[in-house]
Amino acid sequence: MQAFTTLTSRVIPLPNNDVDTDQIIPARYLKVTDKGGLADGLFYAWRYFPDGSPRPEFPLNLPEYQGAQILVAGDNFGCGSSREHAPWALIGWGIRAVISTCFADIFRNNALKNGLLPVVVDARTQRDLFALTGADPSSQVTINLAAQTLSLPGGRNASFPLDAFSKHCLLEGIDQLGYLLQQLPLISAYEQAHRTI
């Protein structure tokens, strides 16, 4: 998993509320057990016409958002089923952080376990981000994970909550198993001290 420290990027706007995990990645993509190719299915019904050709108006298809790594979404992002493929698809496309006013708990936990940062902001900051992308799609924002801040052009900062364990794992670029492996010296020392003959 790639470590997440500071990220500066353009922002992709997706103002839809209640985006569920089936809209993020359709169920037909759940047959795979690896992450390869999931980026192609990201927002499939919104990105493509029924014949498979790209919808030119969808944000992920617009040239100004290619390479952008931050998505700003409407309220209640990631609701619906518990599929872990949703954060896999977002990461596969290149998105490292999603900003919203709230996230479904299961999606949020799956995102954090896979290196995708869910950034919770207030409604005013969300509106400002949508206005920013509408006025100038080349504008960039910066996420500083250590400080837990989102910096907008003009110098305004917004803080966001994150539990200490998830923050540690993201900064180190490790998942839960990686965290346990970091503790091997302590585990070995404990076992050595408590060994019975």
C-alpha positions in Angstrom: 0.0 0.0 0.0 1.3 3.4 -0.9 2.0 5.8 2.0 -0.2 8.9 2.2 1.4 12.0 3.5 0.7 15.2 1.6 -1.3 15.2 -1.7 -1.7 18.2 -4.0 -4.1 17.7 -6.9 -6.9 19.0 -9.0 -10.3 18.0 -7.8 -12.9 16.0 -9.8 -16.4 17.1 -9.1 -19.2 14.5 -8.6 -22.0 16.4 -6.9 -24.4 13.5 -6.8 -25.8 12.6 -3.3 -26.2 9.0 -2.1 -23.8 7.4 -4.5 -23.9 3.8 -3.7 -21.3 1.1 -4.2 -23.2 -0.4 -7.2 -22.9 2.9 -8.9 -19.2 3.1 -8.0 -18.5 -0.4 -9.4 -21.3 -2.6 -10.9 -22.0 -6.0 -9.4 -20.7 -7.8 -12.6 -17.2 -6.7 -11.6 -17.4 -8.5 -8.3 -16.5 -11.9 -9.9 -12.8 -10.9 -9.9 -10.5 -11.7 -7.0 -7.8 -9.3 -7.9 -7.8 -5.5 -8.5 -6.7 -5.5 -12.2 -9.2 -3.9 -14.6 -11.5 -2.5 -11.9 -10.7 1.0 -13.0 -12.4 0.3 -16.3 -15.7 -0.4 -14.4 -15.5 2.7 -12.2 -18.9 4.5 -12.5 -19.6 2.4 -15.6 -23.2 3.3 -16.1 -22.4 7.0 -15.8 -19.1 6.9 -17.7 -20.3 5.0 -20.8 -23.3 4.7 -23.2 -24.9 1.2 -23.5 -22.7 0.6 -26.5 -19.5 1.1 -24.4 -18.5 4.5 -25.9 -17.6 7.2 -23.3 -20.1 9.8 -22.3 -18.2 13.0 -23.1 -19.9 15.0 -20.3 -19.0 12.7 -17.4 -16.2 14.2 -15.3 -13.8 11.2 -15.4 -14.0 11.4 -19.2 -13.1 15.1 -19.4 -9.5 15.9 -20.3 -9.1 18.5 -17.6 -9.6 15.9 -14.9 -7.2 13.2 -16.2 -4.6 12.5 -13.7 -6.5 14.2 -10.9 -6.3 12.3 -7.6 -9.0 13.8 -5.5 -12.8 13.4 -5.9 -15.3 15.7 -4.3 -18.7 14.0 -4.0 -22.2 14.8 -2.8 -23.5 13.7 0.6 -23.5 10.1 1.8 -20.9 8.7 -0.5 -20.4 4.9 -0.7 -23.7 3.8 0.7 -25.3 0.5 -0.2 -23.5 -2.9 -0.2 -20.2 -3.7 1.5 -18.2 -4.4 -1.6 -14.5 -3.7 -1.2 -14.2 -3.5 -4.9 -15.5 0.1 -4.7 -12.4 1.6 -3.1 -10.3 -0.8 -5.3 -11.8 0.7 -8.4 -11.3 4.3 -7.2 -7.7 3.6 -6.4 -7.2 1.8 -9.6 -8.3 4.8 -11.6 -5.8 6.9 -9.6 -8.0 8.5 -6.9 -6.2 8.8 -3.5 -8.8 10.7 -1.6 -12.6 11.3 -1.7 -14.1 14.4 0.0 -17.7 14.5 1.2 -19.8 15.6 4.1 -20.4 12.0 5.1 -19.5 8.5 4.1 -21.2 5.1 4.7 -19.4 3.4 7.5 -18.6 0.2 5.6 -17.3 2.1 2.6 -15.2 4.4 4.9 -13.6 1.4 6.6 -12.9 -0.4 3.4 -11.4 2.7 1.9 -9.0 3.2 4.9 -7.9 -0.4 4.8 -6.9 0.0 1.2 -5.1 3.3 1.3 -8.0 5.6 0.1 -8.5 8.6 2.3 -12.1 9.6 3.0 -12.1 13.3 4.0 -15.2 14.5 5.9 -15.8 18.3 5.5 -18.6 20.7 6.4 -21.2 21.7 3.8 -19.6 25.1 3.2 -16.2 23.5 2.3 -18.0 21.1 0.0 -19.8 23.9 -1.8 -16.6 25.9 -2.1 -14.9 22.9 -3.7 -17.7 22.5 -6.2 -17.5 26.2 -7.0 -13.8 26.1 -7.3 -13.8 23.3 -9.9 -16.6 25.0 -11.8 -14.7 28.3 -12.0 -11.3 26.8 -12.7 -10.8 23.1 -13.2 -7.1 23.5 -13.0 -7.2 24.7 -9.4 -5.5 22.5 -6.9 -6.1 21.7 -3.2 -3.7 20.1 -0.7 -4.4 17.4 1.8 -2.0 17.2 4.7 -2.6 13.9 6.5 -0.3 14.5 9.4 -2.0 17.9 10.2 -5.4 16.5 9.1 -6.1 19.6 7.0 -7.4 20.4 3.6 -6.0 23.6 2.1 -8.0 25.5 -0.6 -6.6 28.2 -2.9 -6.6 31.6 -1.1 -5.3 30.2 2.1 -8.4 28.7 3.7 -7.9 25.5 5.6 -10.4 23.0 6.8 -9.7 20.3 9.3 -11.0 16.7 9.0 -11.4 13.9 11.6 -9.5 10.6 11.4 -8.9 8.0 14.1 -5.2 7.6 15.2 -4.9 3.9 14.0 -6.1 4.6 10.5 -3.9 7.7 10.3 -0.8 5.7 11.4 -1.5 3.0 8.8 -2.0 5.5 6.0 1.2 7.5 6.9 3.2 4.3 7.1 1.6 2.8 3.9 0.6 -0.4 5.8 -2.7 -2.3 6.2 -3.8 -4.0 9.4 -1.6 -7.0 8.7 1.4 -4.7 8.1 0.7 -3.1 11.5 0.8 -6.5 13.2 4.1 -7.3 11.4 5.6 -4.1 12.7 5.0 -5.5 16.2 6.9 -8.7 15.6 9.9 -7.6 17.7 7.6 -6.9 20.7 5.7 -10.1 20.1 8.9 -12.1 20.0 10.3 -10.4 23.1 7.1 -11.2 25.0 7.1 -14.8 23.9 10.8 -15.2 24.8 10.1 -13.7 28.3 7.1 -16.0 28.9 8.5 -19.2 27.4 7.8 -22.3 29.4 10.0 -25.4 29.3 
